[in-house]
Amino acid sequence: MKHNQVCHPRGGKVLGAIVHRQYVEVLRDKGIDLVEETGLQKRSSLLTKKGNRVIILVANRELDVGQWFLGVHEEFVMEKPGTFLIFVCKDGDRLFDFVIPPNRVTSLIKEVRDVPSMPGAKKFSIFRSNGTFKLRKQGGGTIDLDDYLGNYDELQRVAA
């Protein structure tokens, strides 16, 4: 499977913003047109033509090889039915994107860790082991993410 490639020499929030913009263009090339959600100051939130919220979370650097951390507030995800979550994990010049459809978002949010220092925030800890991508669950165990890797099918259906 071919993955998207995006690279920039800067780090931190600047790189995250650049990767986010470039990733939105990658989606547009796949026939997925998204527009900014008016009234929100959150760069990560976009809408499909049918009104589905799409939250794109970017992990622009690895803290450890093959491991990424992303976060979002549960209320922001849950307040709008039909929300998609996309985890974009940068690995050198490659991006691995996991498109989580609305029918899986609610249960996924309930299964991941809370951020103790930020009430209402959820932490997604993604790692790669033996070529397989996993998400750590709260209290132990993992969720296999391979089925969501580059899987745009449902998003393309609602973005057409």
Sequence and secondary structure as in RCSB ss.txt:
>XXXX:A:sequence
MKHNQVCHPRGGKVLGAIVHRQYVEVLRDKGIDLVEETGLQKRSSLLTKKGNRVIILVANRELDVGQWFLGVHEE
FVMEKPGTFLIFVCKDGDRLFDFVIPPNRVTSLIKEVRDVPSMPGAKKFSIFRSNGTFKLRKQGGGTIDLDDYLG
NYDELQRVAA
>XXXX:A:secstr
    B   S  HHHHHHHHHHHHHHHHHHTT   EE TT   TTEEE TT  EEEEEEE S SBTTEEEEEEEHH
HHHTSTT EEEEEEEETTEEEEEEE HHHHHHHHHHSEE TTSTTEEEEEEEEETTEEEEE TTS EEE GGGBT
  HHHHHHH 
